[in-house]
Amino acid sequence: MTRFVLYSRSYCHLCEDMHSALMVLAGDQAAIDVVDIDAQGNEDLLARYDELVPVLIGRRLGQSDQQLCHYYLNENTVRAFLSNP
């Protein structure tokens, strides 16, 4: 199954916008996990994504994670990811 991980912050309107757009675009084709980088207490996550949130990662079983976009949803990239298993 295809999964998305959306690294975000609770006070980030761009994060909310990306999540809403992704839910419409992905529909029932993928699961979406939202990870608040501030709430995790994980310094590596914070260092990696601090200035980039929201960051969308695509995941497939047996494949490496793929960063698809940050700041704004790139619909073309997400559609391509969904259509190429």
Disulfide bonds with the S-S distance in Angstrom:
none
